[in-house]
Amino acid sequence: MAALATGGATPSDGATSFQRKVPASSRLAAIAGTRPSVRHGQLLLSSGLPSLDCVLGGGLAVGTLLLIEEDKYGIYSNLLLKYFLAEGIVCGHNLFVASAKEDPADILKELPAPLFDDVHKNQVEWKETAIKSKPESQESMKIAWRYQNLPKIEVSPAASVRFGHYYDVSKTVSPELLQSIKWHRFFLPEEMSLHPEIKTCNMTCGYTKLLQSIQRIIYQEGFDGSYPQKKQKNILRIGIQSLGSVLWGDDVCCADNPEDIHSLTKFLYVLRGLLRMSLSACIITVPAHLIQNKAIMERVTNLSDTVVGLESFIGSERETNPLYKDYQGLIHVHQIPRLNSLICDVSGTKDLAFRLKRKLFTIERLHLPPDLSDTVSRSSKQDLAESTKLLSSGCGAMAIGKKHLDF
């Protein structure tokens, strides 16, 4: 009884109800720009596009690889890559930009400008002043006296700290914001001129040098957890542009039977091993429409965690089709990883399209306009009547009719 009165536990179980307070300094600090997933507990980071995060089940998991199948002209795939890098700048993450076509410094200069909270607050304040300028009616709602002196709360999408940000495509990121982050570059023409050509394990020289650069940064910066005394942890965002193209020294886009048929797949296999053991995430754009051997593309898909394909309407019949006038293309989610579960977290929406407005790039559910035509041709009425007769007469009479049912 004495033990219970003092708040302790009985001597038989050897436990106590008191808990020692842990100082706040000894707790693990949360990594900026990340949040744990509610479904599988994996640490997530934003892809830079909130609508894409919703499609992927909440975001891009740390230690995973997102493969983007480029559109024919590579316009929108590069835009998704820039969104991913711009989100890293806003969150203060380290960046690694690799390309064989454009200088990584030029890619960073073209990143979209973030829409900070001040922009939304100014819009809200402008709306509030417009509302206050109107004459208030005498029959205003009365509230309790204890709530009258409380400050008013601004209800806006950007008023609170949220996961993921919005960006203005019409503006570029400021140079001051670029100087505040730490980033690494890999430009293949420069690397080839500085170092002699190396080819190991049936892998092209460009892929080997790229893997060595990523591995060196992960180990030297401590993203693999080799520095446990480091209190403030950070994320390494890796962006690789047009991997598998001819500029990387790979011929998978030129022939059905390339010389190094397993070069790209071996690169992805080693890269996934580096991502799994580090606090990093990677986005790779691949010109899938140029890879002639479909078996290679299937292996590339299997070696990736998340695969998203972009289908642009530029140069196709859908560009002039009035049904798709509000959209610039379709997005196909081919694969989503199974993290700590037997099933993958797939959104219920299958038909997705992307729209590029003047300032924003969004992914939406594909909504086609309804057929509002009141006139129906006489031939279509006859076909409908014949189909109804065939259906009512049974399966044996279906072959006798003039028209077969169109399922």
C-alpha positions, 0 to 999 in steps of 0.5 A: 500500500505504501508503494502505491501511495507514493506513486511507485509500483509493487516490488514484485514487478520491479518497475516504477511509474516514474519516468526520468525526463530526457533533456531536449538537447539529447533528443534526435533533431528532426531533419528539415524538409522531411516527415515520417509516413503515416502508413509505413513509417518511412521518412519522406521528403517532398518532390517539389510538387505537392500534387505529385507527392499526393500521387506517390503516396505522400512523397518520395521516401528517403533512400529510394530512386524516382525514375522519370520517363522523359517526354519526346522533347524533354520539356516537362521532365526537366521541369520536374527535375528542377522542382525537385532541386528547388525544394532542396534549396528551400529546405536547406538540403545538399544538392548533387546535380549531374548532366552530360548536356547542360552545365549544372550551374546553368540548371540551378540558375533556371530553377523556379522561384519559391512562393514564400509565406510573405507573398500569401500574407500580402494577398491575405492582407489585401483581401482583409483591407478590401473587406474592412473598407466595406461598411459593416452592417449594424446586425454584426455577429457578437462574440463572447467578451473573452475572445474579443481581444484575441489576435485574428488568425490569418487562414491561408495555405501558406500560413503554417509550416507545411510539407512541400512548397509552391513555385513560380515558373515565370521567375527564377530563384534568387542568387542569394538563395543559391549561395546559402546552400551547399551543392556539388556538380558533375558535368561529364565533358569536364570530368572526361577532360580532367581524368583519363578514360576508365572502363570497369565491370562492363560499364561505360566511363561516364557511369563509372565516374558518376558513381565514384563522385556520388560515393565520395560525396556520401562518405565524405559528407557523412550521409552514410551515418559515419559521423554519429557525433554530428547532431544536425543531419541533412539530406542529399538530393541527387538529380541526374539528367537524361541518363542513358542518352548518347551523350553519356557514352551509352548506345542503348538509344542507338541499337537494338543490341548495344555493345554494353547491354548491361551498363545502364542496369549495373549503374542503377543496381550500384546506385540503389545500394548507395541510396539504401545506406545513406540519407539521400534520394535521387531523381533520374530522367531517362529518354525511354522513347529512344530506347529501342530494346524494350527488354532493357527498359523493363530491367531499368523499371525493375531496378527503380523504386518509383517510375513515372512516365510523361506523355506530352501532347506536343506534335500529336493529334491530341494537341489540336483535339478540343477535348484536351485543350486544358492539358499539356499531357498525360502522366502515367504511374508505372511503379510505386515501391512497397515499403514495409508492407506487402502492397504499394500505396497507390492512389485511386486515380488512374487517369492523370494529366498535367497542366502548365499554367503561366506560373504553376505546374500541376497534376490533376485528374483528367476530366473530359467535357461531357457530350452535350450534343442534342442531335443524334444521327439516324444511323446511330439510332438504327445501330442502337435498336439492332443491338437491343434486339440482338441482346434481347433475343439471346446469344444464339442470334448475335451472329445473325444480326448485321452489327455486333455488340461493341463492348 
